[in-house]
Amino acid sequence: MVAGIASAVKRGSDLLVRLGGDEFAILMPSTGGPESNTLAKRLASAVSSTGKSFQFSLSCSFGVSSYRAGDMGPEDLVKRADHQLYLAKESGKNQISWDHGPELVRFSRPG
């Protein structure tokens, strides 16, 4: 269900992939930090609304990261996003954690 929601919310240029279990990644070429944050918030809101329409609770947490000069490959980006996801989950349900700079970490509730 979540994959279907993500497919509907993402843009045509974005690529949705399943990393395993209940973890997904959306690769957004040529997208900066603010735009990726906006997509994460839209997706979180869509997931939450879908759960409500079926009368059950459905939540999601996000770890968001952007490509940085000096990255050696996609593994660097995934590693940072995974770390941000860990921080988001540690902060509670329905959290978005993003890292668009070496020391910039923010949390917000989707909606």
CYANA upper distance limits for C-alpha pairs under 8 A (distance plus 0.5 A):
  1 MET  CA      5 ILE  CA      6.84
  2 VAL  CA      6 ALA  CA      6.59
  2 VAL  CA     47 VAL  CA      7.18
  3 ALA  CA      7 SER  CA      6.57
  3 ALA  CA     24 PHE  CA      8.41
  4 GLY  CA      8 ALA  CA      6.79
  5 ILE  CA      9 VAL  CA      6.72
  5 ILE  CA     43 LEU  CA      7.95
  5 ILE  CA     46 ALA  CA      7.46
  5 ILE  CA     47 VAL  CA      7.22
  6 ALA  CA     10 LYS  CA      6.41
  6 ALA  CA     16 LEU  CA      8.00
  6 ALA  CA     43 LEU  CA      6.83
  7 SER  CA     16 LEU  CA      7.40
  9 VAL  CA     39 LEU  CA      8.32
  9 VAL  CA     42 ARG  CA      7.80
  9 VAL  CA     43 LEU  CA      6.77
  9 VAL  CA     46 ALA  CA      8.37
 10 LYS  CA     14 ASP  CA      6.69
 10 LYS  CA     16 LEU  CA      8.48
 10 LYS  CA     39 LEU  CA      7.69
 13 SER  CA     28 MET  CA      7.52
 13 SER  CA     29 PRO  CA      7.79
 14 ASP  CA     26 ILE  CA      6.96
 14 ASP  CA     27 LEU  CA      6.13
 14 ASP  CA     28 MET  CA      5.28
 14 ASP  CA     29 PRO  CA      7.34
 15 LEU  CA     26 ILE  CA      5.96
 15 LEU  CA     27 LEU  CA      5.57
 15 LEU  CA     28 MET  CA      7.20
 16 LEU  CA     24 PHE  CA      7.62
 16 LEU  CA     25 ALA  CA      6.36
 16 LEU  CA     26 ILE  CA      4.96
 16 LEU  CA     27 LEU  CA      6.99
 17 VAL  CA     24 PHE  CA      6.20
 17 VAL  CA     25 ALA  CA      5.81
 17 VAL  CA     26 ILE  CA      6.81
 17 VAL  CA     27 LEU  CA      8.48
 18 ARG  CA     22 ASP  CA      8.38
 18 ARG  CA     23 GLU  CA      6.67
 18 ARG  CA     24 PHE  CA      4.83
 18 ARG  CA     25 ALA  CA      6.75
 19 LEU  CA     23 GLU  CA      5.94
 19 LEU  CA     24 PHE  CA      5.75
 19 LEU  CA     25 ALA  CA      7.16
 20 GLY  CA     24 PHE  CA      7.66
 28 MET  CA     36 SER  CA      8.04
 31 THR  CA     35 GLU  CA      6.66
 31 THR  CA     36 SER  CA      7.03
 32 GLY  CA     36 SER  CA      6.84
 32 GLY  CA     66 SER  CA      7.51
 33 GLY  CA     37 ASN  CA      6.69
 33 GLY  CA     65 SER  CA      8.05
 33 GLY  CA     66 SER  CA      6.97
 33 GLY  CA    100 HIS  CA      6.72
 34 PRO  CA     38 THR  CA      6.78
 35 GLU  CA     39 LEU  CA      6.86
 36 SER  CA     40 ALA  CA      6.77
 36 SER  CA     64 VAL  CA      7.80
 37 ASN  CA     41 LYS  CA      6.77
 37 ASN  CA     64 VAL  CA      7.81
 37 ASN  CA     98 TRP  CA      8.11
 38 THR  CA     42 ARG  CA      6.69
 39 LEU  CA     43 LEU  CA      6.55
 40 ALA  CA     44 ALA  CA      6.59
 40 ALA  CA     62 PHE  CA      7.45
 40 ALA  CA     96 ILE  CA      7.87
 40 ALA  CA    110 PRO  CA      8.45
 41 LYS  CA     45 SER  CA      6.63
 41 LYS  CA     96 ILE  CA      8.30
 41 LYS  CA    110 PRO  CA      5.51
 41 LYS  CA    111 GLY  CA      6.85
 42 ARG  CA     46 ALA  CA      6.67
 42 ARG  CA    110 PRO  CA      8.24
 42 ARG  CA    111 GLY  CA      8.02
 43 LEU  CA     47 VAL  CA      6.65
 44 ALA  CA     48 SER  CA      6.66
 44 ALA  CA     59 SER  CA      7.86
 44 ALA  CA     60 CYS  CA      6.82
 44 ALA  CA     61 SER  CA      8.25
 44 ALA  CA     94 ASN  CA      7.77
 44 ALA  CA    110 PRO  CA      6.32
 44 ALA  CA    111 GLY  CA      7.74
 45 SER  CA     49 SER  CA      6.58
 45 SER  CA    110 PRO  CA      6.69
 45 SER  CA    111 GLY  CA      5.86
 46 ALA  CA     50 THR  CA      6.62
 47 VAL  CA     51 GLY  CA      6.88
 47 VAL  CA     58 LEU  CA      7.00
 47 VAL  CA     59 SER  CA      7.19
 47 VAL  CA     60 CYS  CA      7.93
 48 SER  CA     52 LYS  CA      6.91
 48 SER  CA     57 SER  CA      7.72
 48 SER  CA     58 LEU  CA      6.04
 48 SER  CA     59 SER  CA      6.40
 49 SER  CA     53 SER  CA      6.81
 50 THR  CA     54 PHE  CA      7.06
 50 THR  CA     58 LEU  CA      8.15
 51 GLY  CA     55 GLN  CA      6.65
 51 GLY  CA     56 PHE  CA      5.69
 51 GLY  CA     57 SER  CA      5.81
 51 GLY  CA     58 LEU  CA      5.36
 52 LYS  CA     56 PHE  CA      6.18
 52 LYS  CA     57 SER  CA      6.91
 52 LYS  CA     58 LEU  CA      8.15
 59 SER  CA     93 LYS  CA      7.05
 59 SER  CA     94 ASN  CA      6.04
 60 CYS  CA     93 LYS  CA      7.16
 60 CYS  CA     94 ASN  CA      5.58
 60 CYS  CA     95 GLN  CA      7.74
 61 SER  CA     85 LEU  CA      7.25
 61 SER  CA     88 ALA  CA      6.60
 61 SER  CA     89 LYS  CA      6.69
 61 SER  CA     93 LYS  CA      6.81
 61 SER  CA     94 ASN  CA      5.45
 61 SER  CA     95 GLN  CA      5.33
 61 SER  CA     96 ILE  CA      6.24
 62 PHE  CA     84 GLN  CA      7.95
 62 PHE  CA     85 LEU  CA      5.84
 62 PHE  CA     88 ALA  CA      6.98
 62 PHE  CA     94 ASN  CA      8.44
 62 PHE  CA     95 GLN  CA      6.84
 62 PHE  CA     96 ILE  CA      5.13
 62 PHE  CA     97 SER  CA      6.65
 62 PHE  CA     98 TRP  CA      8.50
 63 GLY  CA     81 ALA  CA      5.34
 63 GLY  CA     82 ASP  CA      6.62
 63 GLY  CA     83 HIS  CA      7.59
 63 GLY  CA     84 GLN  CA      4.77
 63 GLY  CA     85 LEU  CA      4.23
 63 GLY  CA     86 TYR  CA      7.89
 63 GLY  CA     87 LEU  CA      8.29
 63 GLY  CA     88 ALA  CA      7.12
 63 GLY  CA     96 ILE  CA      6.61
 63 GLY  CA     97 SER  CA      5.59
 63 GLY  CA     98 TRP  CA      6.27
 64 VAL  CA     80 ARG  CA      8.48
 64 VAL  CA     81 ALA  CA      5.62
 64 VAL  CA     84 GLN  CA      6.92
 64 VAL  CA     85 LEU  CA      7.90
 64 VAL  CA     96 ILE  CA      7.95
 64 VAL  CA     97 SER  CA      6.70
 64 VAL  CA     98 TRP  CA      4.94
 64 VAL  CA     99 ASP  CA      6.86
 65 SER  CA     77 LEU  CA      6.98
 65 SER  CA     78 VAL  CA      8.37
 65 SER  CA     80 ARG  CA      6.69
 65 SER  CA     81 ALA  CA      5.49
 65 SER  CA     84 GLN  CA      8.13
 65 SER  CA     98 TRP  CA      6.30
 65 SER  CA     99 ASP  CA      5.70
 65 SER  CA    100 HIS  CA      6.49
 66 SER  CA     77 LEU  CA      7.13
 66 SER  CA     99 ASP  CA      7.90
 66 SER  CA    100 HIS  CA      6.52
 67 TYR  CA     71 ASP  CA      7.43
 67 TYR  CA     77 LEU  CA      6.54
 71 ASP  CA     76 ASP  CA      6.44
 71 ASP  CA     77 LEU  CA      7.89
 72 MET  CA     76 ASP  CA      7.17
 73 GLY  CA     77 LEU  CA      7.94
 74 PRO  CA     78 VAL  CA      6.75
 75 GLU  CA     79 LYS  CA      6.43
 76 ASP  CA     80 ARG  CA      6.89
 77 LEU  CA     81 ALA  CA      6.70
 78 VAL  CA     82 ASP  CA      6.42
 79 LYS  CA     83 HIS  CA      6.74
 80 ARG  CA     84 GLN  CA      6.76
 80 ARG  CA     99 ASP  CA      8.10
 81 ALA  CA     85 LEU  CA      6.63
 81 ALA  CA     98 TRP  CA      8.16
 81 ALA  CA     99 ASP  CA      8.26
 82 ASP  CA     86 TYR  CA      6.75
 83 HIS  CA     87 LEU  CA      6.90
 84 GLN  CA     88 ALA  CA      6.65
 84 GLN  CA     97 SER  CA      5.86
 84 GLN  CA     98 TRP  CA      6.55
 84 GLN  CA     99 ASP  CA      7.41
 85 LEU  CA     89 LYS  CA      6.64
 85 LEU  CA     96 ILE  CA      8.17
 85 LEU  CA     97 SER  CA      7.02
 86 TYR  CA     90 GLU  CA      6.59
 87 LEU  CA     91 SER  CA      6.83
 87 LEU  CA     97 SER  CA      7.18
 88 ALA  CA     92 GLY  CA      7.27
 88 ALA  CA     93 LYS  CA      8.25
 88 ALA  CA     95 GLN  CA      5.65
 88 ALA  CA     96 ILE  CA      6.21
 88 ALA  CA     97 SER  CA      5.68
 88 ALA  CA    107 PHE  CA      7.76
 89 LYS  CA     93 LYS  CA      6.75
 89 LYS  CA     95 GLN  CA      7.33
 91 SER  CA     95 GLN  CA      7.48
 94 ASN  CA    109 ARG  CA      6.63
 94 ASN  CA    110 PRO  CA      7.07
 95 GLN  CA    107 PHE  CA      7.07
 95 GLN  CA    108 SER  CA      6.50
 95 GLN  CA    109 ARG  CA      5.80
 95 GLN  CA    110 PRO  CA      7.28
 96 ILE  CA    106 ARG  CA      8.43
 96 ILE  CA    107 PHE  CA      6.11
 96 ILE  CA    108 SER  CA      6.19
 96 ILE  CA    109 ARG  CA      7.14
 96 ILE  CA    110 PRO  CA      7.62
 97 SER  CA    105 VAL  CA      7.09
 97 SER  CA    106 ARG  CA      6.20
 97 SER  CA    107 PHE  CA      5.47
 97 SER  CA    108 SER  CA      7.74
 98 TRP  CA    104 LEU  CA      8.30
 98 TRP  CA    105 VAL  CA      6.24
 98 TRP  CA    106 ARG  CA      6.53
 98 TRP  CA    107 PHE  CA      7.80
 99 ASP  CA    103 GLU  CA      8.06
 99 ASP  CA    104 LEU  CA      6.12
 99 ASP  CA    105 VAL  CA      5.72
 99 ASP  CA    106 ARG  CA      7.99
100 HIS  CA    104 LEU  CA      6.79
100 HIS  CA    105 VAL  CA      8.21
